Amino acid sequence: MKDDTQKNSMWKRLGYALNSTLILLLFFSLGSHLSEAQEVTVGLKGGLSQSTFVDNSSAGFATGITGGGYFRYDINSAFSVQTEAIFNFKGADAKSGDLSAPFLRDLSGEYEIRYLEFPVLFKLNAPLGEVFHASLYTGPQLGFKTQDELGGRRLDELTNNTNTVVPIEFSGVIGGDLAVSLESFELGPLNRIVVDGRYTLGLTNTFEVSDESPSIRNASFLGTLGVEFSI
């Protein structure tokens, strides 16, 4: 039984590695091909996240910070592709018994899991006059865990497991933004302020669990304020 569990874990990790490689190739190949688009914009943003666990969890929300940068490639006035690299806080505020996974059931406190994430977003754009521009978007996201803790201690120490949190996460993203043009102020390359709101849902387990254990996934609401520069 132990050998079967180890084999299943090995195949899971191999699958994560292959899928993450494919998404990273998509990320960078889009960047190289779309650099010939009509206009390329660079953005910086930061804000807050509200995160929790879903599936077999009754945990509450935890607040964290998020921020990073992105490139937006405008194919035409209606369609663009945005590739991002962002640091993001995820987790939940859980009491004993809130999580159904056996090795987490008796733990309580604020779970803090930090990721470096790479979304690839496909955007539909609509101008609202000369000053305001609205967009709706969706796309996949690949995340790499950089740190995890509960009450200042690593989860591996509390659970006596290795790799309690899966190191790679796949998510789906849906959201929208509202941009305010600054072109009339002639601020050089700075041309827009952007307010962004999105929802991300994990498509893979957050924790390393056996096939018989219930799944637990990340879910987050993010709100950010950013600035954009034309290049």
Secondary structure, DSSP 4 states (H G I P E B T S, - for coil): -HHHHHHHHHHHHHHHHHHHHHHHHHHHHHHHHHTTSSEEEEEEEEEEEEEEEESSB--B-EEEEEEEEEEEEESSSSEEEEEEEEEEEEEEEE-TTSB-STTTTT--EEEEEEEEEEEEEEEEEEEETTTEEEEEEEEEEEEEEEEEEETTB-HHHHHT-SS-B-SEEEEEEEEEEEEEE-GGG--TTEEEEEEEEEEEEESS-SB---TTSPP-EEEEEEEEEEEEEE-
